[in-house]
Structure formats: C-alpha cells, structure tokens
Amino acid sequence: MAGSGLDPQAQAVLDSARRSGRPRPTSLPVPQARQAYRDSRLPTQPAARAMGLRRDFEIPGPGGALPLREYRPEGSGPQQGLPALVFFHGGGWVIGDLDTHDVLCRDLCALSGRAVFSVDYRLAPEHCFPAAFDDAVAATRWLAAHAQQLQIDAERMVVGGDSAGGNLATAAALALRDDAQGLRLSGQLLAYPVTDLGMQSESYRRHASGYTLSAQDMDWFARHYLGDLSLAEDWRASPLRAPDLTGLPPTLLLTAGFDPLCDEGRRYVERLSAAGNAVQHVCFERQMHGFLGMGGVIDEANTAVRLCADWLRQR
C-alpha cells in the first residue's frame, strides 16, 4: 500500500490500476511494455487542447532520420521569433513516444505561448546509451541552427522533459554549455528528472515500491538503457556526477514526494545553486512519479503544468 500523505486523487489512480489487474510495463517484453505504457496514460490525461499548428517532420540525426513534432499555440500565426521549448518525453529511455506526451506538450504550448518541439529520440534496448543523449543534443543544435526557417527565436530556447526526458534535457544543457557553435539556452525545465543512475539515494529505499515507479522498474530501465551499469558513472547518463555545473541556464526543477527519484532531484538543485546558477525547486510533496501527465484525474497535475507554463513565459 502507498504511504500516508499521498494525495487521495493519486491514491485513487493506484487503486484503479491495482483493480484493473494490468501488469506493470517493466514486467513485459519491450514491445508489449511500450503498448502497455501508451494504454495506461490515456485514462488519466486531460482533454487535448486545440493547436494553431501540430505537424510531424524529420531532421537529420546521428542515427538517421530523427522524428520531431511541432506545436504552435492558437492565434500565433506565422510569427517570426516565437520562443521555443525542446521537449524530451519520459519513459525510461525504453518506452514512451510522441503520442504518450502529446497532451502534455499541447498544454505547455497553449499555456506558455511557446512553440514546442517534441523529440522522438532513439529508444533502448535497440539503441543503447548514448544514442538518446546524442539525439537530444543533435535535435537542439539543429533547431537553433534553423531558427529563422522555423520562425523561432534561437536566443529564447529552453530544453525540458520529464523523468528520462528530464535526464536528457539536463545532459544536453551540460553538453551545450560549452558548445562551439555559440548556442546558449535560456532555461531548462525538469520534471522529476533522473540525475544519477547509480540508484543509491535514500528515496530509492523509502519509496522502493507501491507507486507508479519502483526501484525495480528503474533497475529494468537502467539495464536496458545502459547495457553495462558501470556506465552510470558517465555524466551523460548521470548529470549529478558531472564535475562542473557552473554556467548552466536558469532552471525550474519539479520533484514528487513519493518518488524514488526525489532525493537525486533535490541534490541536483543543491549542486546547481552551489555552482552559482539560478534555480527554482518545487516539490509536490503529495504526488508520485509521472503525475504531471495525469491532469484528467489529479488536480495538482494541472497546477504543476500551469506553474511550468508560467515559468516558461518568464524566460
């Protein structure tokens, strides 16, 4: 059973999943896990907002064609210089896709007034680390280089994502900090990001099971993504292990109180602050991992999405 203090609406999500008898995605072979993840997200999402533009296209990537999905808010028109969010979806680098996070991207676009570019990076185990990281960096660089063509402002680009996507955004921001092409991000939006794949924090023990993400789930994801767990020492997989965190863009980092990743998110905030970066941290103490996409059934998810959108407007 989940612990006391969990939001009753989040508890209801857990109870519903338990009654359904649906297996956890990480108990299934990868193809079935991906479908199970898609299916599990549908009942908890809010209604999809109308967009001014929503289109799929491809760019050259390190492993071939890299699919992206662009969102523009209603009423924006063919506006030169719209600020942009480069978004990386969650799903443990193994599951998740453009469709699983479509509603969240619509919300962030509509509420922030930003163009959003969701990146369909390569997934493990077909493409192990650092493939997803390479795609994240390449997509961000390509979008900045083609900003005029895309009618976005390269000086107002933010990277962001949730969970594994937050990990990719974090690592990409570190890689681009010293970018020889002069790309400078204006922010990073991180929702319960994976910052240390060593998986040894106290919250891994405190919230090992009983919630949407378990310690066992994370082990499954890490083994599929890394192949060799010793690669967790690489800062591209574990940004918390980067020796130098100076010079990073302003950051909003959300954590959830009932999440194995809570402590490593908090620790990353502390290191960002100690390195002199502007960082804001909001912990939704009553929530569990993945709640941001559950606005159809959890009211605090909508509060969190609006918080993210308001922060994006300030960038």
N, C-alpha and C positions, 0 to 999 in steps of 0.2 A: 504494500500500500504506500501511497505517496505520503510525505510528511505533513505535519500540521503547519499552517501558514500559507499553503498553496492557495492561489486564487480559486474559489469554488467553480468558476467557469472553466479554468484549466483542469481542475479535478474531474469535471463532467466530461471533458474531452478524453481523459484517460479511462474513465469508467465506460464510456461508449466504445472505445477501442477494445477494451477488455471483453465486453459483452459480445462484440462482433466476432470474436474468435480469429480475427485476421492475424496471420503470422507477421512478426517483425521483418522488415525488408532484409535485415542482415542475417536472417535465418534461411534465406532463399538463395538459389543461384543468381548470379548478377543480372541476367536478362529479366527474370521474374521480380527481382528486387526493384529494378527500375520501374516496372509497371505497378508494383505494389505501392511504391512511393508516390507515383502520379495519382493513383486512385485514392490514397489516404489524404491527399491535400485538398481534393475537390470539395468535400463536405464542410470544411472549416473556413473556406475563403469567403470574403465579401463578394458582392456582385461586381462584375468587371465594368470599369468606367469606360465611357466613350473616349476616343482619342482623336486628335486632329489628324494624326498620321500614325500608322503602325505598319511597318514593312520589314521583310526579311531580305537580307542581302549577304554576300560573301566578300571577304577580303583575303589577300594572300597571308598565309600563316606559316609558322615554322614546319608544320607537318602537312601542308597543303591548304586547300580552301578552308577558311575559318568562318563559320556562320555567325551573323550578328542579327539582332532585331532592334530596330529604331522606333522610338516613341516620341511624338511631339504633342504638346497639350493643345486642346481645342482653342481656336482663336489665335494661335501663334502665327499662322500663315508662313510663307517662305521668308522668314525673318533672319537677316544676317546677324550673326553674333549671339545666338542663343547659348546660354551656359549649358554644360553637359555633365551628365553622370555616366561613367563607365561602370557597369554593374556586372558582378560575377555571382552566379547563383550558388546556393548551398547544396548539400547532398553528399558530403564526404568524399568529393573528387571521383565518386563512383556512380552515384545516382543523381537525379535532377537534370533539368534541361530548360530550354527557353519557355516551354509551356508551364512547367511547375511553378515558375516565378513570374508568369505573365501578369497576374492580377496585382502583385506587389509592385512590379515595375510601372504599371498603369497608374497606381496610386501615387507613387513617388513623382512621376512625371506631372500628373494633373495638379497635385497639391504644391509642388515646388516651382512650377513654371519652367522646368528644365527639360531639355531633350535627354532621353535616356537611351543608352546603347547597351543592350544585354548581350553578353559574350557566351557563345556555345563552345566553350573550351573542350579540349580532348579529355576523355574520361579514362580512368583506370578500371580494370587491370589491362585493357588493351593498350593503353598509353600511360605508363607509369611516370612518376616524378623524374625529371622536372617538366614534363610535357605541358601540364596545365599552367604552371608558372610561366613557361616560355610563351604560351599563347596569351596570357594576361598582359605581359609586358609588350608583346608584339601588337596586340589589339590597341592598347592605349597609345603607343607610339604612332600607329597608322592613323588613328582618329585625329590625333593632334596634327599630323603632317597634312591631312586632308580636311582641315577645319573649314577652310574657305569654301571648298566644294560642298561640304556638308552643312554649311551655314550655321556653324557653331563657333564659339569663342575659345580658342586654344588656351587662353590665359585664365579661363574660368572652368577648368576641367577638374572634376572630383572623381576619385575611384572609390568604389564601395562594394559591399557584398555581405552576405550572412553566412556564418559558420565556415565551411570550407571556402566559400566565396569571399568571406572576410579575410581569411588567411591569404588568399591570392591577392586581394587588394592591398593588404599590408605588405606583403613581399614585393609586389610591383612598385609600391611607393618607395620602398627602400632601394630597389634597383634603379628607379628613375631619378632618385635624388641626385645622383652623380651622372645623369645622362649627358652624353657628349653632344647630343642634338639640342640641348638647351631647354628641354621640356620641363616646366615647373608646374606641378599640380597645385590647385588651390585648396585641396582638402582631401580627407579620407573619411568615409562613413562606414563604420564597422559594427555589425550586429553579431554579438556573441561569437567573435572570431576564434579560430584555432590559432594560438600563438606558440604552442610548444607541444610537439608530437611525442615528447618523452612521456607524457600522460602520467605524471607522478604527483600532481598537486593534491592538496588536501580535499578539494571539492570532488576529485575523482573518487575518493573513498566515501565522502559524505553523501554524494548523490550517485552512487555506483549503479543503482537500478531503481526501477519503479516509475521512471519518467519517459518522456519521448526519446531521449538519448541516454544510453547507458555506457558505462565504461567498456563493456563487452562490445557494444556497437562501434565505439571509437577504435578499439583494437582491430576489428574487422576492416574498418575503413583504412586505417593506417597501413595495415599489411597489404591491402590491395593497391594503395596509392604508392607507397614507398618501395614495396618489394622486399627491401632489406631495411629492417627497423633501425639499423645503425645510421641510416641517412637522416634520422630525426635530428642529428647534430648540425645539419646544414641549415643555415639561417633562411634559405629559400623555402624550406619546409617548416621551420620553427623560427619565425621572426624574433621571438623573445630572446633567442640566442645570438642575434646579431651583436657584434661587439660595440658598434657605434650607432646610436639612434638620434644623433643630432641632425638638425636641418630638415626635419620632416614637416609636411604641411599640417595646418590645423586639423584636429581630429575630433570626431564625435564617436564614442565607443559605448555601445549598449551591452549590458550583461543581464542575465536572468538568475535569480536567486537559487532556483532549483535546477542547476545545470552543472554537469561535470566540468564545463569549460569556464565556470565563473571565476575561479581564482587566477587562472592564467590571463584572462582578460583584464582583471584588476591589476595584476602585476605588470602587464604591458602599459597600462595607463601610468602607473608609478614610474616606470622607466622613461616613458615619453616626457613626463613632467620633469624628472630629474635631469634629462638631457636638454631642457630649455624649450621644449615645444609647447604650443598652445593646444591643450586637450581638455575636453569635457567628457565626463563619465556619468552615465545614468544607469543605475542598477534597478531593474524591475524585480524587486525582492520576492514578489508573489508568483513570478512566472517561471516557466520551464523553457528549455531549448526549443527553438523553432516557432515561438508564439507569434512572431511578427507577421507571419502569413496566415494567422487564424482570426482575422478580424470579423469573420462571419459569425463567430461563436464566443470570442473573447474580447470584451470591450477595451481592455488595456492594450490590446494589439493595435487598435485604431489610434489610441493616444500615442503609442510609440511611433507609428508611421507618420502622424502629424508632427511629432517632435522632430523626426528626421527631415521631413519636408521643410519645416521652418528653419532648421539649421542650414539646409541646402540653399534656401533663399538668401541667407546672410552671407554666403560665400561669394 
